[in-house]
Every structure is written in structure tokens, then in C-alpha cells.
Amino acid sequence: YGNDVDSTFLTVSDDPRTDRSVSDIEAKYKAMADFNGTVEIATQALENLKEAKNQVRLYRKIIEVQHDSIQKDMKAKSKVIERKIDTLMHQYFLPGEGGGYRDDAHLLTTYLRSARRYLRAAKGAPGPNGQLAVDKAVSETTRVVSLVNAFIEGDWSEYQASVKALPMDIFKKIESVRLE
């Protein structure tokens, strides 16, 4: 309190009711750390999609002040690119609000959660079922991130190029008010 400071050292012991060794604990945390790398990659790909969607919204505002012929073409391109982004985002989670039963067994987040549950429940390194869940999550992450990367390098780059090629006439003419 105030200027007084005190500290002490503690030794934290494992729960004596559990039967696990230090090597089991290290194996568990190594498996979790490795899996966290997979989750980070999946998260980064999703963040890229979110950023692309935000940029489309910004580009739409720029497109609104273009000539009518340009507007029509670019609005259509923006709509298509947004649909592609949404389709890729639906690899992570279900679209919108829905009622009743919604099957999410095919979603990347489901695979990631399942693997995480096995890793948390394991005493040490994941067992055969846990490793199967981790392998499936890694495989699905690779598949989805490959789709996102292909989109970013292909369709998204083309869309950005078409926006950059616009004659950037972003200012509407504003005439002064005449005082009579």
C-alpha cells in the first residue's frame, strides 16, 4: 500500500488427484501452441475478408459520385465481389439470423472448436481421437485459407484494379449561391 511493496515466491503444484507427469503437461501445451498457429492463420484470413468487405463499402461511396455509365458497371462488380466475400465468410460461420435447426457441422469454426475441446480435455498430447480432430481442423483451415488466398490474389486484385482505373472524379460540382 502506498510506497510499501512486498512480494513472495509461490510454488504451484499440480492437482494431486490427477495422474500426469511434467512431460504430459509439456506435451499438452506444445500441442495447444501448435494448434494456436492454425487458429491464427484462420483468423488472419477472416480478417482479410472483413477488410476487403470494408473496402468495398468505401469504394461504393466513391462509385456513387461517378458518371452514370461507370456507376452501373461498378455497382454490379461491387455486388458480385461482395457476394464472393460473403460466400467465403460462410465457410467460417452461418449467414444471418435463422430460426430452427441450423447445421454448422461443415464450418471451419466447428472443426476448430472440436479440436480445441479435445486439446483442453487431454491429460497430455492428444490421443487418437483428439489428433484426428486436430488433423481435420488443420486440413479444413488449409482448404479455407487457400480459397481466401485465391480470392485475394485473383478476383479481389482484379476488382481493386478496376476501381483504381476509374477516372477519380470524386467531387461533385458545387455552385455558389447567387445573391440578388
C-alpha positions in Angstrom: 0.0 0.0 0.0 1.4 3.4 -0.9 5.2 3.2 -1.0 5.2 -0.2 0.7 5.8 -3.1 -1.5 6.0 -6.8 -0.7 6.3 -9.9 -2.6 6.7 -13.6 -2.1 7.5 -16.7 -4.2 5.0 -19.4 -4.6 5.4 -22.9 -5.9 2.3 -24.1 -7.7 1.9 -27.8 -7.7 -0.3 -29.9 -10.0 -3.6 -31.2 -8.6 -2.6 -34.4 -6.7 -5.7 -36.1 -7.8 -4.5 -36.2 -11.4 -2.1 -38.7 -12.7 0.1 -36.8 -15.1 3.7 -36.1 -15.4 5.6 -32.9 -16.3 6.2 -34.4 -19.8 2.4 -34.8 -20.2 1.8 -31.2 -19.3 4.6 -30.1 -21.7 3.2 -32.2 -24.5 -0.3 -30.8 -23.9 0.9 -27.2 -24.1 3.1 -27.9 -27.1 0.1 -29.4 -28.9 -2.0 -26.3 -27.9 0.7 -23.9 -29.0 1.0 -25.7 -32.4 -2.8 -25.6 -32.8 -2.9 -21.9 -31.9 -0.8 -21.2 -35.0 -3.5 -22.8 -37.1 -6.2 -20.7 -35.4 -4.1 -17.6 -36.0 -3.8 -18.4 -39.7 -7.6 -18.9 -40.0 -8.2 -15.7 -38.1 -5.9 -13.7 -40.3 -7.7 -15.0 -43.4 -11.0 -14.0 -41.9 -9.6 -10.5 -41.1 -8.5 -10.2 -44.7 -12.1 -10.9 -45.8 -13.5 -8.4 -43.3 -11.0 -5.7 -44.6 -12.0 -6.5 -48.2 -15.7 -6.1 -47.3 -15.0 -2.7 -45.6 -13.0 -1.6 -48.6 -15.9 -2.5 -50.9 -18.2 -0.3 -48.8 -15.7 2.6 -49.2 -15.4 2.0 -52.9 -19.2 2.1 -53.2 -19.1 5.6 -51.9 -16.5 6.6 -54.4 -18.5 4.9 -57.2 -21.7 6.9 -56.2 -20.1 10.1 -57.5 -19.0 8.7 -60.8 -20.9 9.2 -64.1 -24.0 7.0 -64.6 -22.4 4.7 -67.1 -19.5 4.0 -64.7 -21.8 3.7 -61.7 -23.9 0.9 -63.3 -20.9 -1.2 -64.2 -19.0 -0.7 -60.9 -22.1 -1.3 -58.8 -22.6 -4.6 -60.5 -18.9 -5.5 -59.9 -19.2 -4.5 -56.3 -22.3 -6.6 -55.8 -20.5 -9.7 -57.3 -17.4 -9.2 -55.2 -19.4 -8.8 -52.0 -21.3 -12.0 -52.7 -17.9 -13.8 -53.2 -16.7 -12.3 -49.9 -19.9 -13.4 -48.1 -19.6 -16.9 -49.6 -16.1 -17.2 -48.3 -17.1 -15.9 -44.9 -19.8 -18.5 -44.8 -17.0 -21.1 -44.6 -16.4 -19.7 -41.1 -20.0 -19.2 -39.8 -23.6 -19.4 -40.9 -25.2 -16.4 -42.7 -27.5 -14.1 -40.8 -30.1 -15.0 -38.3 -32.0 -18.1 -38.8 -34.7 -20.0 -37.0 -34.9 -23.6 -36.2 -32.1 -26.1 -36.7 -29.1 -24.8 -38.5 -26.4 -27.4 -39.4 -23.0 -26.0 -38.7 -21.1 -29.2 -39.0 -19.3 -28.2 -42.2 -18.0 -24.8 -40.8 -14.3 -24.2 -40.1 -15.2 -22.8 -36.7 -16.9 -26.1 -35.8 -13.7 -28.0 -36.7 -11.5 -25.6 -34.8 -13.8 -25.7 -31.7 -13.9 -29.5 -31.8 -10.1 -29.8 -31.9 -9.8 -27.2 -29.1 -12.1 -29.2 -26.9 -10.0 -32.4 -27.4 -6.8 -30.5 -26.6 -8.2 -29.0 -23.5 -9.6 -32.3 -22.2 -6.4 -34.2 -22.8 -4.0 -35.0 -19.9 -1.1 -34.8 -22.3 -0.6 -34.9 -26.0 -3.9 -35.5 -27.8 -5.0 -39.1 -28.1 -6.0 -40.7 -31.4 -9.5 -39.1 -31.5 -8.0 -35.7 -30.5 -5.3 -36.0 -33.1 -7.9 -36.8 -35.7 -9.9 -33.7 -34.7 -6.7 -31.6 -34.9 -5.7 -33.0 -38.3 -9.2 -32.4 -39.6 -9.2 -28.8 -38.3 -5.7 -28.2 -39.9 -6.9 -29.7 -43.2 -10.1 -27.6 -43.2 -8.1 -24.5 -42.3 -5.7 -25.2 -45.2 -8.6 -25.6 -47.6 -10.5 -22.4 -46.5 -7.3 -20.3 -46.3 -6.4 -21.5 -49.8 -9.8 -20.4 -51.1 -9.4 -17.0 -49.4 -5.9 -16.5 -50.8 -7.0 -17.5 -54.3 -9.8 -14.9 -54.0 -7.4 -12.2 -52.7 -4.9 -12.9 -55.4 -7.5 -13.3 -58.2 -11.0 -11.7 -58.1 -10.1 -9.2 -55.4 -7.0 -7.9 -57.2 -9.0 -7.6 -60.4 -11.7 -5.7 -58.6 -9.2 -3.3 -57.0 -7.5 -2.7 -60.4 -10.9 -1.8 -61.9 -11.6 0.7 -59.1 -8.1 2.1 -59.4 -8.6 2.6 -63.1 -11.6 4.8 -62.6 -11.3 8.4 -63.5 -11.3 9.6 -60.0 -13.8 12.4 -60.4 -14.9 12.2 -56.8 -16.0 15.8 -56.3 -19.5 16.8 -57.5 -19.6 20.3 -58.8 -21.0 22.7 -56.2 -22.0 26.0 -57.5 -22.1 29.1 -55.4 -25.4 30.6 -54.4 -26.1 33.9 -56.2 -27.2 36.8 -54.1 -29.6 39.0 -55.9 
